[in-house]
Amino acid sequence: MRGLILAAVLAFVLWALVKARSVVAPFLVGLLLAYLLDPLVDKMEGRGFPRWAAIWMVFGGFLLLFALLALFIVPPLVVEVRGLAASLKGQMDKLPTLLKELGEWLSRLKIPGYLRRAIEDAASKAAQFVPAILTKLAVALMGGLSVLGWAVLVPVVTYYFLKEIDPLREAIWRACPEDYRPELKRAVGRVSALVGRYLRGLAIMCALNFALTWGVLSILRLKYALLVAIVTGLTYAIPYIGA
């Protein structure tokens, strides 16, 4: 019975998180950043700095990096997203003309009637399907700019979790049975250290992949270099997550 109740509670929590994902996501990002930055705070504490000073030094460095990224990346990213959305709309407007030209070209070719009809039927379906997809993609690209609102919330949440992460840990340990607490602390500590190193390494590789892609595409003067680099950097992590 207790297992069923626990499963029901977990299912409800997951359902609530999915429903409130737009609100919960910045807090999860802030928690992840605090988790990744906390070892740096602990190292500075080990060198004799008080906890509050170590937090402010690490958080200050993070905030400076965050501000530089926002200053140099966000404005050109907005321009590229708007340009891509406008380009998609332009291509969508040209689609009927392109399909008409395709039909005229097919009529001049000596191909079997059934094959011409199949191609024309596929083109007709594309004329109905592709515009809807392009419209949704353009809306998604423009809607993605709302993530910029996280620029205020994520640093605040990160600082809060950096400040409160140790009390939160202690509260969780106090909720565990006292007999198993030392063994659990050792096991969780080892796993947490490994996961933390893995995530930090993955973040560095994603950042390098983004920087190299952006640099090469910018040198080649290709359109949407920043947008492609961001997508490339983010998707670099997917094979590792999938594995």
Secondary structure in CASP SS format (residue, H / E / C, confidence):
PFRMAT SS
TARGET T0000
AUTHOR 0000-0000-0000
METHOD secondary structure of the structure
MODEL  1
M C 1.00
R H 1.00
G H 1.00
L H 1.00
I H 1.00
L H 1.00
A H 1.00
A H 1.00
V H 1.00
L H 1.00
A H 1.00
F H 1.00
V H 1.00
L H 1.00
W H 1.00
A H 1.00
L H 1.00
V H 1.00
K H 1.00
A C 1.00
R H 1.00
S H 1.00
V H 1.00
V H 1.00
A H 1.00
P H 1.00
F H 1.00
L H 1.00
V H 1.00
G H 1.00
L H 1.00
L H 1.00
L H 1.00
A H 1.00
Y H 1.00
L H 1.00
L H 1.00
D H 1.00
P H 1.00
L H 1.00
V H 1.00
D H 1.00
K H 1.00
M H 1.00
E H 1.00
G H 1.00
R C 1.00
G C 1.00
F C 1.00
P C 1.00
R H 1.00
W H 1.00
A H 1.00
A H 1.00
I H 1.00
W H 1.00
M H 1.00
V H 1.00
F H 1.00
G H 1.00
G H 1.00
F H 1.00
L H 1.00
L H 1.00
L H 1.00
F H 1.00
A H 1.00
L H 1.00
L H 1.00
A H 1.00
L H 1.00
F H 1.00
I H 1.00
V H 1.00
P H 1.00
P H 1.00
L H 1.00
V H 1.00
V H 1.00
E H 1.00
V H 1.00
R H 1.00
G H 1.00
L H 1.00
A H 1.00
A H 1.00
S H 1.00
L H 1.00
K H 1.00
G H 1.00
Q H 1.00
M H 1.00
D H 1.00
K H 1.00
L H 1.00
P H 1.00
T H 1.00
L H 1.00
L H 1.00
K H 1.00
E H 1.00
L H 1.00
G H 1.00
E H 1.00
W H 1.00
L H 1.00
S H 1.00
R H 1.00
L C 1.00
K C 1.00
I C 1.00
P C 1.00
G H 1.00
Y H 1.00
L H 1.00
R H 1.00
R H 1.00
A H 1.00
I H 1.00
E H 1.00
D H 1.00
A H 1.00
A H 1.00
S H 1.00
K H 1.00
A H 1.00
A H 1.00
Q H 1.00
F H 1.00
V H 1.00
P H 1.00
A H 1.00
I H 1.00
L H 1.00
T H 1.00
K H 1.00
L H 1.00
A H 1.00
V H 1.00
A H 1.00
L H 1.00
M H 1.00
G H 1.00
G H 1.00
L H 1.00
S H 1.00
V H 1.00
L H 1.00
G H 1.00
W H 1.00
A H 1.00
V H 1.00
L H 1.00
V H 1.00
P H 1.00
V H 1.00
V H 1.00
T H 1.00
Y H 1.00
Y H 1.00
F H 1.00
L H 1.00
K H 1.00
E H 1.00
I H 1.00
D H 1.00
P H 1.00
L H 1.00
R H 1.00
E H 1.00
A H 1.00
I H 1.00
W H 1.00
R H 1.00
A H 1.00
C C 1.00
P C 1.00
E C 1.00
D C 1.00
Y C 1.00
R H 1.00
P H 1.00
E H 1.00
L H 1.00
K H 1.00
R H 1.00
A H 1.00
V H 1.00
G H 1.00
R H 1.00
V H 1.00
S H 1.00
A H 1.00
L H 1.00
V H 1.00
G H 1.00
R H 1.00
Y H 1.00
L H 1.00
R H 1.00
G H 1.00
L H 1.00
A H 1.00
I H 1.00
M H 1.00
C H 1.00
A H 1.00
L H 1.00
N H 1.00
F H 1.00
A H 1.00
L H 1.00
T H 1.00
W H 1.00
G H 1.00
V H 1.00
L H 1.00
S H 1.00
I H 1.00
L C 1.00
R C 1.00
L C 1.00
K C 1.00
Y C 1.00
A H 1.00
L H 1.00
L H 1.00
V H 1.00
A H 1.00
I H 1.00
V H 1.00
T H 1.00
G H 1.00
L H 1.00
T H 1.00
Y C 1.00
A C 1.00
I H 1.00
P H 1.00
Y H 1.00
I H 1.00
G H 1.00
A C 1.00
END
